[in-house]
Structures are given as C-alpha cells and as structure tokens.
C-alpha cells in the first residue's frame, strides 16, 4: 500500500510539473508589455515615488546614479546644480555637456513601457536625469514613455519640454504626473489614478508590434506610431509580407515593399536595429549607421552587435524576410491552461475589455 501511495504521489507531481510548465509557457506568450521604472533622486522624494509605483504594478526598477558621488547641489545658492544645467543648455546636442552617470544593468530595449521619474531643479529637469534620457534617446524611440515629476512647488511645464527635446521619437503614454511637497504624502493614490489615464503598450496589441522572421528566427520590432506604420499594419492585417532584401553600403539590408506608405521623412542618424522607410516604398533594416532622410518605422528589440549582424545576414544578398503581426510560438500543443482571461479593477469589479491602467488578472497586477 505504501508503494502504491508513493507511486501515485510521483505521478501527481509529474503531472503538476508538466501543467505548470505549460502554463508558464502560455504566460510568456500572453503577458502584457513589460515595464521599466527609471528614477533619479537627490533628496529621496523620487525614490519614495518609485517605491510607491512599484508596489502598484509589476515592473523592473533602475536608479540613475552619478559618477561623481556625494555632490552638494544645494551649496552656495545651488551653484553646482545651476552650473550643470547651464552646461547642458549651452550645447544640448553634445554628450559632453551632460554630467556622467553610472551604467545601468537594465537595457530599455527590452521593455515596452518606461516610466521615468525625475526631480525639478530650478524649473528644469535635474541634470543627471537629462543625461539618462539623452544617452538612451535612440533606444527610447518608439517606446511608450510616461513621466512623473517631483518638485517643491514649481510647475513642471519646462521639465516636460526638456523630456520631449531629449527623446523626440518616443511615444508618450499620456500627460505627466506632478507630485509636489503638498501632495507627496498622497502619492500612492495620485499614482493609482494617474496610471488609469496612461495609454501603456500591451504586448498583445499588434498595432504596435511587428515581427521579422529570417531563416526561422523571429525578432520583435517596436513600431513608431505614425502614418507609415499605421498603413503598414493595415497591410499586414491582411496577410504577412514576404520580401527579398539585399545588403547595401555595409550598414543595412533593404528592398522594395511592393507598395508605398505615407512619408514623414526627417534627417536622422540611423542606428543598429533601426527599421526605416526610404523614398516611401523601400524598407531598410540597419546593422550599422547612416545619416539620411528617412521615415522612422521602429526598432528591432533585444539584439545588438554580432547577434544583430548574424540575424540580418549582414553583407549577403537575396535574404528572405517575412514581416507579420503574429509571432510564432513554437508550441505544438498546450492543452488546458487553467488561466482566466477575466480581469478586475483594483476595486474588485469586472474590468471592461477596453479598460486601461492597472487591472488584476490571475492574481497579478498588470498594466493594460
């Protein structure tokens, strides 16, 4: 009898393990877009805001730290802080104008949504926070970006303008949230209400994602929201698009789409991973850099350097490429997952299909 019970227990554990593995695999295919919270904090207020925010949603958190430690930005009438801001304003397109910050191990390329939290210094965005956005402006192109600004009492309009200058090609999720001295203690409820107003990226929202498949390998492209991508998505909703592309110039693979898309050309320095429209009817996928007038379409996620070169078959001709709105899952059979598709608001009521902001699904808080 004891042996039978042990055998039945082993079988039960095996079945549970297989079911858990299947559910985990399905979860990886259906999770909403991933979120990164990035903050810079001098007095500690922004750190507290980041902590309150991370308790409400599932997100990774990264802190911006300066290379020069223990700086007193308030000394001598805020002289050091003002000097840093003046250096940026005198030459805002030069990286050398910005104070050095330490490397962060969270790569924004791996996230769909970035919530950025910054303090206000003399009506402007804090200098180290500006460094982070300037350094990552290419990676943030096409990402959903949300902004929270902390100040004592000053308004935040100039900080919002700073952010839009620093990352001109980001897609803003909504209006910035202002948390000041008077309402800082109520930050949790302010953040909760604000999140409901933000249009965050959901990884199941295929109007914002495109998949590129080459030789059986599929990579994700985060699409910029413009007329060209909207028209391209409409085409791909009809059927995937099979193309033959060729390497050119030692920095791209490119070829004709077979149709034209609306153009919004701008002079840009295309970077590895960028996907652009050339002359209205050609698509270019970059593994190198080039300065030209293009319409930005999006950016390939998660690949860089030699891996990106290998994926794009840099230097080759006759490359078969498929563009689609559906990512191959590689799951032959899933069985019954047991995962509920119902979502609920934070107040316990059933969420509507179009509900935006924080909802609870399968016991987890997620952003829709």
N, C-alpha and C positions, 0 to 999 in steps of 0.2 A: 504493500500500500504506500509506504514512504517513497519508494522508487517511482511509482505512478504519479504521486503528487509532485515530485521533483521534475519529472518529465513534462507534466502539464505546465508547471511554472516556467520551465525553459522555453516551451513553445509559445506561451503567452508573452514572455519578454521579447522573443524574436519578432512576433507579430507587431507588438507595440513599437519596437525599434524601427521596423520597416515602415509602419504607418507614420511614425514621427519623421523619418527621412523623407517620405513622400510629401508630407505636409510642409516640411521645411523647404523642399524644392519648389512646391507650388507657391509658397510665401515669397520666395525670391523672385518669382515671375509676376507677382501681383502687388507687391509693396508700392506705396506711393513714393513720389520723388524724394530722394534723400536730402537732408538739410544740414547745413553747417552754420553754427553761430560763431561769429568772429567779433572780438571786442578789444578795445584799448581802454585801460583805466588808469588814471593817475591818482585820484583821490579815493578810489574804491567804489564809487557810485555805479559805474558801468559794470563792474564785476558783480555787484549785487543784482543789477538788472539782468545780466546774463544768467545768473543763478536762478532767478525767478522764472525767466523764459524757459530754461532747460528743464524746469520741473513741470512745465505745461505740455511740452512736445518732446518727441523723440528726435534728438539731433546730436551731432558731434559738436564739441566746443573747442575753440582755439583762441589763445590770448596773444595779442601783439605786444612784444616787449622790445624796448630799445637796447641797442648795443651799449650805449653809454648809460650805465646804471646810476641810481641814487642822485639823479639830477633834481635840483630845486627850481622848478619852473616859475614859482611864485616870488622868488627872491628879487630884490631891487626893483620893485614895481613890475614884476612879471617880465623882466628884461629878456631872460633866456628864451622863454616861450615866444615872445614877440620877435626876437631875432630869427628863430626858426621859421615862423610864419612869413616874415619879410623875405627870407631867402627863397622860399617857395614861390611867393608872389612875384619876385623879380625875374624868375626864369622857370615857369611851371612845367615846361616840357623837358627839363633836364633832370635826370635821376639824381645827379649830384646835388641838387638843390634841397633834397629831402633828407631828414635825419635817418641814420642807419637803424634798421630793426633786425632782430634775430630771426633766423629761419624758422618756419612753422612746419610741422610734420603733416599737417592736413592740407592736401592739394585741392584747391577749389574746383579743378577739372573733374573731380569725382563726385560732385554734388549738383543737384538740380536747383536748390534754393539756398541762398546765402542771406542770413540776417546779420547786418553789420551794426554794431553798437559803438558810438563814439561820444566823447565829451566835446563841449564847445569851449574854445579858447578865444576870448575877445571877439565874439560874434562869428568866428570861423571854426572849421573842423580842426581838431587837435592835429598838430604836425605829424606825429608818428602814425596816426590813423590814416592821414593822407598818403604817407609812404606806402602803406599796405595796399591801398586801392590802386595807386599809381603802378606799383610793381606787378600787380595782378590784373591790370586792365584788359590785356588780351585774353586771359583765361576767363574773365568775367563776361566777355562779350556773349550775348545771347542767354546768359543765366538770369534766373529770377532773383532780383536783389531787393531786399527790404531794409529800411533804415530806421534806427532808433537813436535819438539824440538826447543827451543829458546835459542840462545847464542849471545854473542857479536861478536866473530869472529871465535871461535874454532870449529873444526869439531865435528860431533855428533856420530861417529862410536862406541865409548865406551858407550855412552848412549843407543844406540840400543842394544849393547851386554848386558848391565845391564838389559834392559827390557826383553830380551829373557831368561836371567837367572831367573829373578823374576817370570815370568809367562811361564814356559816351555811348557805348554799344550794349550796355546792359539793358535788360527788360525790367522795369520797375514793377514790383508787385502791387503797389498802391502808395498812398500818402505816408509820409514819415510820421513816427510817433515821437512826441515831445514829452519828456519826463523832467520836471524841474524840482526845485527844493520843496515847494509846497505840496506836490503830489507824489513825491518819491516813495513815501510810506505806503501808498496805494498802488504801487507799480504792478503788482500781480493782476489785479482786476483791470487796470488800464491795458496791460499787455493782452490779457484774455479777450477783451472787447476789440482791441486793435487787430488781433490775428483774424478775427471773423471778417474784417474788411479787406484783407490781403488776398490777391489772386496768385496763390503759390502754384508752382509747377507740380503736376501729378504725373508720375512716370507712365501711367496708363492713358494719359492724354496724348494721343498720337498726332494731334495737330502741332505739337511742339517737339516731336521726336522723329527722326528718320534713321533708318538702319542701312548701312553699307555692307554688302557681302562680297568678298573676293576669295575665290578658291575655298569656299566652305567656312571661312572665318567671317563673323559678323561683328561690327563695331557700331556704337551709337553716335549719332550726330545730334547735338543740341541745336535746334533751329532758332534763328533770329526771327522775331515777329515783324514781318514786313510784307509788302505786296507780292514780292517774288516767292517767298516761302509759302504764303497762303495759296498762291496759284499752283506751286509745285505739289503741295499736299493734296490739293483737289485732283491733280492728275494721278497721284499715287493712290488715292482712294478708289480709283477705277481699276488699277492693276499695278503691280510692281513694274519697274522700268529697267530693262536690260540695256547696258551700254558697253561700248568698246572704247577704252581710253588709252592714251599713249603718254609716255613721259616726255617732258619738254623743259629745256633750259636748266636742267639739273635741280629743279625745285618743285615740280608739280607733275601730276598726271591730269590730263584734261581731254575733253572731247565734246562733240555736239550732243545736245539733249534731244534734238529732233523737233523742237518747238521753242517758242520764245516765251520769256517770263517778263513781268514788269520790272523795269530797271530803276534803281535808286543808287546810281554809281557814286562813289566817293574815292578820293585818293587815299590809299591805305597801305600800310606795311604788312602784307600778308605773312603770317607766321605758320610754323609747322602745325598741322591739324586743321587749319582753316579750310572751309569749303565756301567757294565764292562763285558768282555768276559773272561771266566775261562776255561782253558785247551782247548781252541779252539772251543768248541761246546756247552758250557753252558753259559747262560746269568744270571747275578746277578744284582739285584736292591737293593741298600743299604738304610736302615733306621737307621743304626748305623755306626760304623767304624771298619775297619780291615786292617792290613798290610799284603800284599801278592803280588805275581807276577800276574798281570792281563794285559789284553789289554783294554785300555780305549775306550768305545763306546760313552759316552755322559753323560748328566746330566739332571735330571728332574727339570723343572723350577717352581718357584713360591711357592713351598711347603717346609715346614720345620717343625721340632718338631713333635708335636702330630698330626698335619694335614697330614704330610708325613706318619707317622706310621699308621694312620687310612686308608689312601688311599692304602698303600701296605699291609694292613691287617697283621701287624706285629704279629708274633707268631702263625699264622694259617697255615694249610696245605690245599692242594687241591685248590689253588687260581686260578681261571680262568682269564687269562690275554690275551689281544689281542694287537698285535703290528701292526700299519698301517702307511701309508703315507697320509691318508686323515682324517681330523678332523671332527667329526660330528658337524653340525652347529646348529641343533635344530630348524631350520627354515623350517616350513612346506610349506609355500608359500610366495614368495617375491613379485611377480608382477613385474612391470616395474620400474627399479630403477632410470632411467634418468642419471646415472653416465656414463661418457665417459671412454672408455678404452684406448683412444689415449693419448700419452704423447709427450711433446715437449721439445726441448733443451732450454737452457737459452737464445739462440739467436733467438728463435721463429720458428725454423724449426722442422718438424715432426721427432720425435726420432725413431730410428730403434728398433725392438723388443729386440735385444741383447744389446741395449745402456746401458752403465754403468755410474754411477756417479749421478749427480743431474739432474732431469728432472721435468717438470711441468705437473701435471695431475689434472684435475678438479679444477684448480686454486690454487693448493698447490704444494710447492716444496718438493720433496721426493727423497730419495736415492734408487737407484736400484743396 
